[in-house]
């Protein structure tokens, strides 16, 4: 019987050691995967942010260029269409084809810019939510038992969601006032 007890104790200790090592490996691997996923999602978020501002900036440049070009040609078109008696300018036959309709400034570029701003900001927010979700999973792994016991000493991921000064002020003060779109 003594041999059976000794063998049983050795078996229990061996199973305990194997269980401890297996749990340690499992939690360490899970932490490494989450850390790597966070790094990947964070780099993806940087690329989305960069793309967002390039799209918005370039579309705004196109709209601004269109506006400037239209401002430059519109007075001459109208003058040629209707003539300028004070300047002795007569109607130009080439421009009589526009007799029924004056050239209109197309606001479509601004509508497209507005749609792009909304879509790109929404995409950026979604990507930030993904990064935040991975960060939260990593935090839970480090702080919730039993994984916290195996992962003592593992560094937390330093993450602060990207936001604006306005948002920070609102959350600090608890007050939100109307926001002027054009900063007036």
C-alpha positions as CSV (number, residue, x, y, z in Angstrom):
1,X,0.0,0.0,0.0
2,X,2.8,2.4,0.7
3,X,4.0,2.0,-2.9
4,X,0.5,2.8,-4.2
5,X,0.3,6.0,-2.0
6,X,3.7,7.1,-3.1
7,X,2.8,6.4,-6.7
8,X,-0.5,8.2,-6.3
9,X,1.3,11.3,-4.8
10,X,3.9,11.3,-7.6
11,X,1.1,11.0,-10.2
12,X,-0.8,13.9,-8.6
13,X,2.3,16.1,-8.4
14,X,3.3,15.2,-12.0
15,X,-0.2,16.0,-13.2
16,X,-0.1,19.3,-11.3
17,X,3.2,20.3,-12.9
18,X,2.0,19.3,-16.3
19,X,-1.3,21.2,-15.8
20,X,0.6,24.3,-14.5
21,X,3.0,24.2,-17.5
22,X,0.2,23.7,-19.9
23,X,-1.8,26.6,-18.4
24,X,1.2,28.8,-18.4
25,X,1.9,28.0,-22.1
26,X,-1.7,28.5,-23.0
27,X,-2.1,31.9,-21.3
28,X,1.3,33.1,-22.6
29,X,0.4,32.2,-26.1
30,X,-3.0,33.9,-25.8
31,X,-1.3,37.0,-24.4
32,X,1.2,37.0,-27.3
33,X,-1.6,36.6,-29.9
34,X,-3.6,39.4,-28.4
35,X,-0.5,41.7,-28.3
36,X,0.3,40.9,-31.9
37,X,-3.3,41.5,-32.9
38,X,-3.3,44.8,-31.1
39,X,-0.1,45.9,-32.9
40,X,-1.6,44.8,-36.3
41,X,-4.9,46.6,-35.7
42,X,-3.1,49.7,-34.4
43,X,-1.0,49.9,-37.6
44,X,-4.2,49.3,-39.6
45,X,-5.8,52.2,-37.8
46,X,-2.8,54.5,-38.6
47,X,-3.2,53.6,-42.3
48,X,-6.9,54.3,-42.2
49,X,-6.3,57.7,-40.5
50,X,-3.7,58.5,-43.2
51,X,-6.0,57.5,-46.0
52,X,-8.9,59.4,-44.5
53,X,-7.1,62.7,-44.4
54,X,-5.6,62.2,-47.9
55,X,-9.1,61.5,-49.4
56,X,-10.6,64.5,-47.6
57,X,-7.7,66.8,-48.4
58,X,-7.5,65.9,-52.1
59,X,-11.3,66.1,-52.6
60,X,-11.3,69.5,-50.9
61,X,-8.5,70.6,-53.2
62,X,-10.5,69.6,-56.3
63,X,-13.6,71.4,-55.0
64,X,-11.6,74.5,-54.2
65,X,-9.9,74.4,-57.7
66,X,-13.3,74.0,-59.3
67,X,-14.7,77.0,-57.3
68,X,-11.8,79.2,-58.3
69,X,-12.0,78.2,-62.0
70,X,-15.7,78.8,-62.0
71,X,-15.3,82.3,-60.4
72,X,-12.7,83.1,-63.0
73,X,-14.8,82.2,-66.1
74,X,-18.4,83.0,-64.9
75,X,-18.2,86.8,-65.2
76,X,-16.8,86.5,-68.8
77,X,-19.5,84.0,-69.8
78,X,-22.3,86.2,-68.5
79,X,-20.7,89.3,-70.1
80,X,-20.5,87.6,-73.4
81,X,-24.0,86.2,-73.2
82,X,-25.7,89.4,-72.3
83,X,-23.2,91.9,-73.4
84,X,-21.9,94.9,-71.4
85,X,-23.3,98.1,-72.9
86,X,-21.2,100.3,-70.6
87,X,-18.1,98.7,-72.1
88,X,-19.4,98.6,-75.7
89,X,-19.4,94.7,-75.6
90,X,-21.9,93.1,-77.9
91,X,-23.3,89.6,-77.7
92,X,-20.9,87.0,-78.9
93,X,-22.7,84.5,-81.3
94,X,-20.6,81.7,-79.9
95,X,-22.3,82.1,-76.5
96,X,-25.9,82.5,-77.8
97,X,-26.3,78.7,-77.3
98,X,-26.6,79.3,-73.6
99,X,-29.5,81.8,-74.0
100,X,-31.9,79.7,-71.9
101,X,-29.7,78.7,-69.0
102,X,-27.0,80.4,-67.2
103,X,-24.0,78.3,-66.3
104,X,-24.6,76.9,-62.8
105,X,-22.1,76.2,-60.1
106,X,-22.2,72.4,-59.5
107,X,-22.2,71.7,-55.8
108,X,-21.7,68.0,-56.5
109,X,-18.1,68.1,-55.6
110,X,-19.0,69.5,-52.2
111,X,-21.7,66.9,-51.7
112,X,-19.1,64.2,-52.6
113,X,-16.6,65.7,-50.1
114,X,-19.3,65.8,-47.4
115,X,-20.1,62.1,-48.1
116,X,-16.4,61.2,-48.0
117,X,-15.9,63.0,-44.7
118,X,-18.8,61.1,-43.1
119,X,-17.8,57.7,-44.6
120,X,-14.1,58.0,-43.7
121,X,-14.8,59.2,-40.2
122,X,-17.2,56.4,-39.6
123,X,-14.6,53.9,-41.0
124,X,-12.0,55.4,-38.6
125,X,-14.3,55.1,-35.7
126,X,-15.0,51.4,-36.5
127,X,-11.3,50.7,-36.7
128,X,-10.7,52.4,-33.4
129,X,-13.4,50.2,-31.9
130,X,-11.6,47.1,-33.2
131,X,-8.3,48.3,-31.6
132,X,-10.2,49.1,-28.4
133,X,-11.8,45.6,-28.3
134,X,-8.4,43.8,-28.6
135,X,-7.0,46.1,-25.9
136,X,-9.9,45.2,-23.6
137,X,-9.4,41.5,-24.2
138,X,-5.7,41.8,-23.4
139,X,-6.6,43.8,-20.2
140,X,-9.0,41.1,-19.1
141,X,-6.4,38.4,-19.7
142,X,-3.9,40.2,-17.5
143,X,-6.4,41.1,-14.8
144,X,-8.9,38.2,-14.5
145,X,-8.1,35.0,-12.6
146,X,-6.7,32.5,-13.4
147,X,-4.9,34.0,-16.3
148,X,-3.7,36.9,-14.2
149,X,-1.9,34.5,-11.9
150,X,0.1,33.0,-14.8
151,X,0.8,36.4,-16.5
152,X,2.1,38.4,-13.5
153,X,4.7,40.8,-14.7
154,X,3.5,41.1,-18.3
155,X,3.2,44.7,-19.3
156,X,-0.2,46.2,-20.1
157,X,-0.6,47.7,-23.6
158,X,-0.5,51.5,-23.5
159,X,-3.6,52.6,-25.4
160,X,-5.6,55.8,-25.4
161,X,-8.3,56.2,-28.1
162,X,-7.8,59.0,-30.5
163,X,-10.2,61.9,-29.8
164,X,-10.5,65.7,-29.9
165,X,-9.8,68.3,-27.3
166,X,-13.5,69.2,-27.6
167,X,-14.5,65.7,-26.6
168,X,-12.0,65.6,-23.7
169,X,-13.4,68.9,-22.4
170,X,-17.0,67.6,-22.7
171,X,-16.2,64.4,-20.7
172,X,-14.2,66.3,-18.1
173,X,-16.9,69.0,-17.6
174,X,-19.9,66.9,-18.2
175,X,-21.3,69.7,-20.4
176,X,-21.8,69.7,-24.2
177,X,-22.7,72.9,-25.9
178,X,-23.7,73.4,-29.6
179,X,-20.8,73.0,-31.9
180,X,-20.5,75.3,-34.9
181,X,-19.4,73.3,-38.0
182,X,-17.4,76.2,-39.4
183,X,-15.9,77.4,-36.1
184,X,-17.9,80.5,-35.8
